[in-house]
Amino acid sequence: MSEPAKPFAHLGTDNAATYRAVLGAFAAARDRYVLHLRPEDVVEELTGASVGSESVDNALTSLVAWGNLRADPDTGRVTTVEDFHRARYLYQLTPEGQAAERALSVYEETLGRRGALQAVALEDIAEHLRSLVTLLEGPGPLDAARAHHLLTALTQRLETLADNASAFMASMQRSIDLQDADLDAFVAYKDRLVDYLERFLSDLVTVGAQISDLVLRAEAADVHAALAAVAQREAADLAPADDAGTTTEGQGQEVWNQRWRGVRTWFVGSRETPSQKDVLRRRGRSAIPQLLRAVQVINERRSGRSDRSADFRRLALWFAQAPDDDSRHRLWHNAFGLSPARHLSIDGDTLTARETGPRAVVSWTEAEPLRISPQFRRTGRHERRGRPARVQDRSAQRRHLAELAAAQQEQVRLARSELLTDGPRRLGDLPDLSGPAFTVFLGLLGQALAARRPDAPGTTCEATSADGSLQVRITLDPAGVTVPVRSEHGTLHLPDGLVDIRDTAPKVSQS
């Protein structure tokens, strides 16, 4: 019984680069529909790789042993008996070798891919969904073949979009964290990257809303019946399963239901779980200021501002390049300014002399001498011996701070209870608010309006306070009628609408 092939064994050897070059020559030849190569052909393919003929012969022998290549006797150029008895072989990739090369190619391509935010993919998904909705809503029986084609194209396009978006966001995060070595290239393409993000986010808002509406229309038109028909159509072309297995039709229908749930999860969210397109939009929006901050950090480094980690790395390099210990000592003193005078305490006479004397910056060798207490010279300590100072009792101050915190907490609680509306209420019907209640109301109003879409003025928007205890729901009137909201701090004029402020804190039962 022959040994099993080990097509990946060459990756863990010392000559892995040579083996990869040789196998790359066979893969390139196969792309040109050349199936067999002689050793001299491989050497000719590797002219620029600095690989000798002896190294190629040894690599070919090892690759045959591992199962990457197959060696066949080369009798096509035999002219004498001596040539017949001399070992001559034609080499070609085995099925195991071809599979290994294909796997390594996919691996390297995946690692090197930066990904992309494909706005074109959004348009394609919307077009496929639009055609699917037209097919489902049309008269007559369902065309299973057409539905199969549309659903297959839809899921494949979504899978490509998700993979590319994930790869792009990961590569962009590495750029934001300044993990990419080429900082000049990052600064050069920063503006184009920001414009690219802004264009995609704009398309994601507009086209994503259309896709969400199309997904809901497809479900209303019984898309699950189409999924079942597609699964039945695929099962008809499959070989029958054995008696112990489950039915292939049931498995296929579950697969298609899972794919449709993926489409819905990507574009249609809920109040509890946001959709993936909303998550991608938030990550894209947060990446723009992060990119700008990363560029600011690079510019600060280049402009000579303090960067402690870079300074220490540069200093370590200087220490390593210093010719002798004397140079290292001078570098140490110049870098850190350590000298005996820096470790001495300063007494009151020295401080008085500094305040009354000239303030010109002079070298420490030319400055006034530092006067040291004789006690320090005698005992090595500047502090006087004796009983330690009494610890001050600060219980009164701590009690006062606790009372202030309790008063502020009670004030905030009263302000929140004043804002509760017990159901939707017109903004113009709100009572006069106290100062703390008005402050909390402004915070809730700002968060709600920040979450409101500018292209849909009548859309209801929601927000939650920072501590999660209050939730506000506002629907502004598209007519734009202005109403006053009065408080002890003044009057705020707002467009009229419905406001509903609810308490989300859990109720504590009293027994």
Secondary structure per residue as TSV (DSSP state, phi and psi in degrees):
chain	resnum	aa	ss	phi	psi
A	1	M	-	360.0	126.9
A	2	S	-	-72.1	152.7
A	3	E	-	-71.9	148.0
A	4	P	-	-67.4	149.1
A	5	A	-	-69.3	148.1
A	6	K	-	-126.4	70.7
A	7	P	T	-69.1	-14.0
A	8	F	T	-103.7	6.7
A	9	A	G	-66.0	-29.8
A	10	H	G	-68.4	-16.5
A	11	L	G	-71.9	-22.6
A	12	G	G	-100.6	16.6
A	13	T	S	-101.9	168.5
A	14	D	T	-68.5	-31.8
A	15	N	T	-98.8	36.5
A	16	A	H	-61.2	-34.7
A	17	A	H	-64.4	-39.5
A	18	T	H	-65.9	-44.4
A	19	Y	H	-62.6	-39.9
A	20	R	H	-66.6	-36.5
A	21	A	H	-66.0	-41.9
A	22	V	H	-65.3	-46.9
A	23	L	H	-66.1	-32.1
A	24	G	H	-64.0	-34.9
A	25	A	H	-65.4	-40.3
A	26	F	H	-67.9	-38.5
A	27	A	H	-65.9	-40.3
A	28	A	H	-65.6	-38.0
A	29	A	H	-66.7	-37.0
A	30	R	H	-66.8	-34.7
A	31	D	H	-62.1	-26.4
A	32	R	T	-92.2	12.0
A	33	Y	T	64.8	28.7
A	34	V	-	-100.5	116.9
A	35	L	-	-90.7	-36.1
A	36	H	-	-115.1	145.2
A	37	L	B	-134.3	140.6
A	38	R	-	-90.1	162.9
A	39	P	H	-56.3	-40.5
A	40	E	H	-67.1	-29.4
A	41	D	H	-66.9	-38.3
A	42	V	H	-66.2	-42.1
A	43	V	H	-61.0	-40.4
A	44	E	H	-65.8	-36.3
A	45	E	H	-65.6	-31.2
A	46	L	T	-101.3	35.4
A	47	T	G	-60.9	-42.2
A	48	G	G	-88.4	3.9
A	49	A	G	-97.5	2.4
A	50	S	T	55.8	46.7
A	51	V	-	-117.6	122.3
A	52	G	-	-79.5	169.7
A	53	S	H	-67.3	-35.5
A	54	E	H	-66.1	-41.1
A	55	S	H	-64.2	-37.5
A	56	V	H	-65.5	-42.8
A	57	D	H	-61.7	-43.6
A	58	N	H	-65.3	-39.4
A	59	A	H	-65.9	-40.5
A	60	L	H	-63.4	-40.8
A	61	T	H	-63.2	-43.4
A	62	S	H	-67.0	-41.3
A	63	L	H	-66.4	-32.0
A	64	V	H	-66.4	-40.4
A	65	A	H	-65.8	-33.7
A	66	W	H	-82.3	-11.2
A	67	G	T	94.2	6.4
A	68	N	S	-75.5	-33.7
A	69	L	E	-124.9	158.8
A	70	R	E	-120.5	134.3
A	71	A	E	-106.6	123.0
A	72	D	E	-114.9	141.6
A	73	P	E	-59.0	135.0
A	74	D	-	-99.2	97.4
A	75	T	-	-106.7	6.5
A	76	G	T	-73.0	-25.2
A	77	R	T	-114.6	24.4
A	78	V	-	-81.1	124.8
A	79	T	-	-120.9	-18.8
A	80	T	S	-132.6	169.9
A	81	V	H	-65.5	-37.8
A	82	E	H	-61.9	-40.5
A	83	D	H	-64.5	-33.2
A	84	F	H	-68.1	-39.0
A	85	H	H	-81.0	-13.1
A	86	R	S	-79.5	139.3
A	87	A	-	-71.2	114.0
A	88	R	-	-131.8	132.9
A	89	Y	E	-134.8	149.7
A	90	L	E	-105.4	133.6
A	91	Y	E	-113.7	142.0
A	92	Q	E	-147.1	159.0
A	93	L	E	-69.7	136.4
A	94	T	-	-82.1	166.0
A	95	P	H	-57.0	-37.8
A	96	E	H	-65.8	-40.4
A	97	G	H	-65.2	-41.0
A	98	Q	H	-62.7	-42.1
A	99	A	H	-64.2	-40.0
A	100	A	H	-65.4	-41.9
A	101	E	H	-64.9	-39.3
A	102	R	H	-66.0	-40.4
A	103	A	H	-65.9	-42.8
A	104	L	H	-67.0	-35.0
A	105	S	H	-64.2	-43.5
A	106	V	H	-64.9	-38.5
A	107	Y	H	-62.4	-48.2
A	108	E	H	-67.3	-37.3
A	109	E	H	-65.3	-38.9
A	110	T	H	-67.4	-41.4
A	111	L	H	-67.9	-34.6
A	112	G	H	-86.8	-4.1
A	113	R	-	-80.5	130.1
A	114	R	-	-89.0	-16.0
A	115	G	-	78.8	176.8
A	116	A	-	-159.4	150.4
A	117	L	-	-92.8	100.5
A	118	Q	-	-88.8	97.1
A	119	A	H	-67.3	-29.0
A	120	V	H	-64.5	-35.5
A	121	A	H	-63.7	-35.5
A	122	L	H	-62.1	-43.8
A	123	E	H	-62.8	-41.3
A	124	D	H	-64.6	-42.4
A	125	I	H	-62.8	-43.1
A	126	A	H	-62.6	-39.2
A	127	E	H	-67.5	-42.5
A	128	H	H	-62.8	-42.4
A	129	L	H	-66.2	-38.1
A	130	R	H	-63.7	-41.8
A	131	S	H	-67.1	-37.4
A	132	L	H	-65.9	-42.3
A	133	V	H	-63.5	-41.4
A	134	T	H	-61.5	-39.6
A	135	L	H	-67.4	-41.4
A	136	L	H	-70.6	-36.8
A	137	E	H	-84.5	-6.7
A	138	G	S	-75.2	162.9
A	139	P	S	-75.6	161.8
A	140	G	S	85.4	177.7
A	141	P	S	-69.5	159.3
A	142	L	-	-74.3	134.2
A	143	D	-	-84.0	98.6
A	144	A	H	-64.2	-36.4
A	145	A	H	-65.1	-43.5
A	146	R	H	-66.1	-41.5
A	147	A	H	-63.6	-39.0
A	148	H	H	-61.8	-44.9
A	149	H	H	-62.7	-45.4
A	150	L	H	-67.1	-43.3
A	151	L	H	-68.1	-37.5
A	152	T	H	-64.7	-46.6
A	153	A	H	-63.4	-38.5
A	154	L	H	-62.8	-50.3
A	155	T	H	-68.3	-37.1
A	156	Q	H	-65.6	-39.6
A	157	R	H	-67.4	-38.5
A	158	L	H	-67.2	-39.2
A	159	E	H	-62.7	-42.0
A	160	T	H	-63.7	-42.9
A	161	L	H	-61.5	-44.7
A	162	A	H	-65.5	-44.0
A	163	D	H	-64.5	-44.2
A	164	N	H	-67.8	-39.0
A	165	A	H	-64.7	-41.6
A	166	S	H	-63.4	-44.3
A	167	A	H	-65.3	-39.6
A	168	F	H	-65.9	-45.4
A	169	M	H	-64.9	-35.8
A	170	A	H	-66.3	-44.8
A	171	S	H	-66.1	-36.4
A	172	M	H	-68.4	-35.9
A	173	Q	H	-65.0	-36.8
A	174	R	H	-64.7	-35.9
A	175	S	H	-68.4	-39.9
A	176	I	H	-64.0	-39.1
A	177	D	T	-78.3	2.9
A	178	L	T	59.3	37.2
A	179	Q	-	-85.7	-19.2
A	180	D	S	-75.0	137.4
A	181	A	S	-72.5	-33.7
A	182	D	-	-85.6	87.3
A	183	L	H	-72.3	-32.7
A	184	D	H	-62.4	-42.5
A	185	A	H	-65.2	-37.2
A	186	F	H	-63.0	-44.9
A	187	V	H	-65.2	-36.7
A	188	A	H	-67.5	-37.9
A	189	Y	H	-100.1	9.5
A	190	K	H	-59.6	-47.6
A	191	D	H	-62.3	-42.7
A	192	R	H	-66.1	-34.7
A	193	L	H	-67.3	-41.6
A	194	V	H	-64.7	-43.6
A	195	D	H	-61.9	-39.3
A	196	Y	H	-62.8	-43.8
A	197	L	H	-63.3	-44.0
A	198	E	H	-64.0	-40.7
A	199	R	H	-64.6	-43.7
A	200	F	H	-65.8	-41.5
A	201	L	H	-63.9	-36.8
A	202	S	H	-64.0	-44.3
A	203	D	H	-66.3	-34.6
A	204	L	H	-65.6	-35.4
A	205	V	H	-70.2	-47.9
A	206	T	H	-75.8	-55.4
A	207	V	H	-69.3	-35.0
A	208	G	H	-62.3	-37.7
A	209	A	H	-65.3	-39.6
A	210	Q	H	-63.2	-41.9
A	211	I	H	-65.5	-40.4
A	212	S	H	-59.7	-43.3
A	213	D	H	-65.3	-38.5
A	214	L	H	-68.0	-36.3
A	215	V	H	-63.0	-43.8
A	216	L	H	-66.5	-37.4
A	217	R	H	-65.8	-38.2
A	218	A	H	-65.6	-38.7
A	219	E	H	-68.6	-36.8
A	220	A	H	-65.8	-28.5
A	221	A	T	-89.3	17.2
A	222	D	T	64.9	62.5
A	223	V	H	-69.0	-23.4
A	224	H	H	-67.4	-29.3
A	225	A	H	-65.6	-37.9
A	226	A	H	-66.4	-37.8
A	227	L	H	-63.5	-40.7
A	228	A	H	-65.0	-39.7
A	229	A	H	-65.8	-38.6
A	230	V	H	-66.3	-42.8
A	231	A	H	-63.1	-39.7
A	232	Q	H	-65.7	-37.7
A	233	R	H	-66.9	-39.7
A	234	E	H	-68.8	-38.3
A	235	A	H	-65.0	-28.6
A	236	A	H	-68.1	-23.4
A	237	D	T	-95.3	-2.3
A	238	L	S	-93.4	153.9
A	239	A	-	-68.8	145.5
A	240	P	-	-65.0	144.5
A	241	A	-	-80.7	163.6
A	242	D	-	-72.6	172.5
A	243	D	T	-66.7	-28.4
A	244	A	T	-81.4	-15.4
A	245	G	S	-88.9	169.0
A	246	T	-	-81.7	166.5
A	247	T	-	-69.9	134.1
A	248	T	H	-66.8	-30.7
A	249	E	H	-66.4	-41.8
A	250	G	H	-65.3	-39.3
A	251	Q	H	-64.6	-42.7
A	252	G	H	-63.9	-39.5
A	253	Q	H	-66.5	-37.5
A	254	E	H	-66.0	-37.3
A	255	V	H	-62.5	-45.3
A	256	W	H	-69.9	-35.5
A	257	N	H	-63.1	-38.5
A	258	Q	H	-66.4	-39.0
A	259	R	H	-64.0	-40.8
A	260	W	H	-68.0	-35.8
A	261	R	H	-62.7	-33.9
A	262	G	H	-64.6	-40.9
A	263	V	H	-62.1	-44.3
A	264	R	H	-65.2	-41.7
A	265	T	H	-63.4	-33.0
A	266	W	H	-72.0	-37.0
A	267	F	H	-117.7	-18.0
A	268	V	-	-121.9	113.6
A	269	G	-	-103.4	-175.6
A	270	S	-	-134.8	177.9
A	271	R	S	-67.0	-32.3
A	272	E	S	-84.6	-39.4
A	273	T	S	-122.8	113.1
A	274	P	-	-71.3	154.4
A	275	S	-	-72.8	162.1
A	276	Q	H	-67.0	-30.9
A	277	K	H	-67.7	-34.2
A	278	D	H	-69.5	-38.9
A	279	V	H	-63.7	-43.2
A	280	L	H	-64.5	-38.0
A	281	R	H	-64.5	-42.7
A	282	R	H	-65.2	-40.5
A	283	R	H	-65.7	-38.4
A	284	G	H	-66.1	-40.8
A	285	R	H	-66.6	-39.0
A	286	S	H	-73.1	-23.1
A	287	A	H	-71.9	-27.8
A	288	I	H	-64.0	-53.3
A	289	P	H	-63.9	-29.6
A	290	Q	H	-66.9	-38.0
A	291	L	H	-62.3	-43.1
A	292	L	H	-65.1	-38.6
A	293	R	H	-67.0	-36.5
A	294	A	H	-63.6	-41.1
A	295	V	H	-65.1	-36.9
A	296	Q	H	-63.2	-39.5
A	297	V	H	-63.5	-42.4
A	298	I	H	-63.4	-43.3
A	299	N	H	-65.0	-37.0
A	300	E	H	-65.2	-38.0
A	301	R	H	-64.1	-41.1
A	302	R	H	-74.1	-28.9
A	303	S	T	-81.0	0.4
A	304	G	T	93.8	6.9
A	305	R	-	-70.0	163.3
A	306	S	-	-66.0	128.2
A	307	D	-	-136.8	98.1
A	308	R	H	-60.9	-44.0
A	309	S	H	-63.9	-43.0
A	310	A	H	-66.2	-37.9
A	311	D	H	-63.5	-42.7
A	312	F	H	-67.9	-36.1
A	313	R	H	-64.8	-42.7
A	314	R	H	-64.5	-40.1
A	315	L	H	-64.9	-39.0
A	316	A	H	-63.4	-37.3
A	317	L	H	-65.1	-40.9
A	318	W	H	-63.5	-40.3
A	319	F	H	-61.8	-41.1
A	320	A	H	-66.9	-29.4
A	321	Q	H	-91.5	-5.3
A	322	A	-	-64.9	139.1
A	323	P	S	-74.4	-31.0
A	324	D	S	-149.3	177.7
A	325	D	H	-68.6	-35.0
A	326	D	H	-61.6	-40.1
A	327	S	H	-66.2	-37.3
A	328	R	H	-66.1	-38.9
A	329	H	H	-64.9	-42.8
A	330	R	H	-62.9	-40.6
A	331	L	H	-63.9	-38.9
A	332	W	H	-61.4	-47.9
A	333	H	H	-67.0	-38.5
A	334	N	H	-69.7	-32.7
A	335	A	H	-77.7	-42.1
A	336	F	H	-108.7	-9.7
A	337	G	-	61.9	29.5
A	338	L	-	-82.5	123.7
A	339	S	-	-148.4	162.4
A	340	P	G	-56.9	-32.5
A	341	A	G	-66.1	-25.8
A	342	R	G	-69.6	-20.0
A	343	H	G	-95.8	0.4
A	344	L	S	-92.1	148.3
A	345	S	-	-77.3	160.5
A	346	I	-	-114.6	126.8
A	347	D	-	-94.9	180.0
A	348	G	H	-63.9	-36.8
A	349	D	H	-62.2	-39.0
A	350	T	H	-65.1	-43.3
A	351	L	H	-62.4	-40.6
A	352	T	H	-63.8	-40.7
A	353	A	H	-65.0	-36.3
A	354	R	H	-69.0	-38.0
A	355	E	H	-70.6	-34.8
A	356	T	H	-90.7	-21.2
A	357	G	S	-86.1	-178.8
A	358	P	-	-67.3	146.2
A	359	R	-	-102.0	12.7
A	360	A	-	-65.6	142.8
A	361	V	-	-81.3	115.1
A	362	V	-	-126.8	165.3
A	363	S	-	-67.3	150.0
A	364	W	T	-66.1	-21.7
A	365	T	T	-73.4	-23.0
A	366	E	T	-103.9	-5.1
A	367	A	S	-78.5	170.8
A	368	E	-	-64.4	145.9
A	369	P	-	-67.0	152.3
A	370	L	-	-88.8	121.5
A	371	R	-	-88.6	125.5
A	372	I	-	-111.6	141.7
A	373	S	-	-64.5	136.6
A	374	P	H	-59.4	-29.5
A	375	Q	H	-61.6	-35.7
A	376	F	H	-66.5	-39.1
A	377	R	H	-68.2	-33.3
A	378	R	H	-81.2	-43.4
A	379	T	H	-108.4	-16.4
A	380	G	S	81.8	3.0
A	381	R	-	-128.5	143.9
A	382	H	-	-90.8	-27.0
A	383	E	S	-73.8	147.7
A	384	R	-	-78.3	145.7
A	385	R	-	-77.2	158.9
A	386	G	S	136.5	-166.4
A	387	R	S	-69.8	139.2
A	388	P	-	-69.6	157.8
A	389	A	-	-64.7	145.2
A	390	R	-	-69.0	141.9
A	391	V	-	-74.8	128.1
A	392	Q	-	-73.1	139.7
A	393	D	-	-85.9	110.2
A	394	R	-	-110.0	23.6
A	395	S	H	-64.4	-35.5
A	396	A	H	-65.0	-42.5
A	397	Q	H	-65.0	-40.5
A	398	R	H	-66.0	-37.7
A	399	R	H	-65.0	-38.2
A	400	H	H	-65.0	-41.7
A	401	L	H	-64.5	-39.2
A	402	A	H	-64.1	-38.8
A	403	E	H	-65.5	-40.7
A	404	L	H	-62.7	-42.7
A	405	A	H	-64.1	-40.5
A	406	A	H	-65.6	-39.5
A	407	A	H	-65.3	-41.5
A	408	Q	H	-65.3	-40.5
A	409	Q	H	-63.5	-41.1
A	410	E	H	-66.4	-37.7
A	411	Q	H	-64.1	-41.3
A	412	V	H	-67.2	-38.0
A	413	R	H	-63.8	-42.6
A	414	L	H	-65.6	-37.8
A	415	A	H	-64.5	-39.9
A	416	R	H	-69.2	-40.5
A	417	S	H	-65.4	-27.4
A	418	E	H	-72.2	-26.6
A	419	L	H	-85.7	-18.7
A	420	L	-	-61.3	131.8
A	421	T	-	-101.1	-11.4
A	422	D	S	54.9	46.5
A	423	G	S	114.0	170.4
A	424	P	-	-59.6	140.3
A	425	R	E	-145.1	147.5
A	426	R	E	-67.9	144.1
A	427	L	G	-62.1	-34.7
A	428	G	G	-69.5	-16.1
A	429	D	G	-94.3	2.6
A	430	L	-	-66.5	140.6
A	431	P	-	-74.0	171.5
A	432	D	-	-64.4	131.8
A	433	L	B	-99.3	148.2
A	434	S	-	-76.0	172.0
A	435	G	H	-60.4	-51.1
A	436	P	H	-63.3	-40.0
A	437	A	H	-64.0	-38.2
A	438	F	H	-66.0	-37.5
A	439	T	H	-64.1	-45.1
A	440	V	H	-64.5	-39.3
A	441	F	H	-62.8	-40.6
A	442	L	H	-63.6	-39.6
A	443	G	H	-63.6	-44.1
A	444	L	H	-64.5	-42.0
A	445	L	H	-62.9	-41.3
A	446	G	H	-64.4	-41.3
A	447	Q	H	-67.2	-38.6
A	448	A	H	-67.7	-44.8
A	449	L	H	-67.9	-29.0
A	450	A	H	-68.4	-28.8
A	451	A	T	-86.8	-2.9
A	452	R	S	-83.4	136.5
A	453	R	-	-77.9	130.2
A	454	P	T	-70.2	-22.2
A	455	D	T	-87.8	0.8
A	456	A	-	-135.3	79.5
A	457	P	T	-64.4	-23.2
A	458	G	T	-93.6	5.1
A	459	T	-	-75.6	137.2
A	460	T	-	-74.7	133.3
A	461	C	E	-122.3	147.6
A	462	E	E	-126.7	154.5
A	463	A	E	-154.8	160.3
A	464	T	E	-127.4	144.1
A	465	S	-	-64.1	165.2
A	466	A	T	-61.3	-35.6
A	467	D	T	-90.0	-1.0
A	468	G	S	78.2	10.4
A	469	S	S	-87.7	-20.2
A	470	L	E	-126.1	143.9
A	471	Q	E	-130.3	131.0
A	472	V	E	-116.4	141.9
A	473	R	E	-131.3	117.0
A	474	I	E	-124.1	132.8
A	475	T	E	-125.3	106.8
A	476	L	E	-79.8	148.0
A	477	D	-	-77.2	123.0
A	478	P	T	-62.6	-19.4
A	479	A	T	-66.7	-22.9
A	480	G	-	78.1	26.9
A	481	V	-	-73.7	129.4
A	482	T	E	-93.0	134.1
A	483	V	E	-128.5	152.3
A	484	P	E	-90.8	144.6
A	485	V	E	-118.3	111.5
A	486	R	E	-95.4	148.0
A	487	S	E	-151.4	174.4
A	488	E	T	-72.9	-12.3
A	489	H	T	-90.7	-13.1
A	490	G	E	145.4	-169.4
A	491	T	E	-117.3	132.1
A	492	L	E	-111.5	125.7
A	493	H	E	-97.7	125.0
A	494	L	E	-132.2	154.6
A	495	P	E	-63.7	138.1
A	496	D	-	-69.8	155.5
A	497	G	E	175.8	-174.1
A	498	L	E	-98.4	137.0
A	499	V	E	-130.1	137.1
A	500	D	E	-134.5	111.3
A	501	I	E	-111.0	120.4
A	502	R	E	-121.8	152.4
A	503	D	E	-91.6	120.8
A	504	T	-	-101.2	0.7
A	505	A	S	-69.8	141.0
A	506	P	-	-65.5	141.4
A	507	K	-	-78.4	133.8
A	508	V	-	-97.3	118.4
A	509	S	-	-77.7	139.0
A	510	Q	-	-107.1	125.3
A	511	S	-	-103.4	360.0
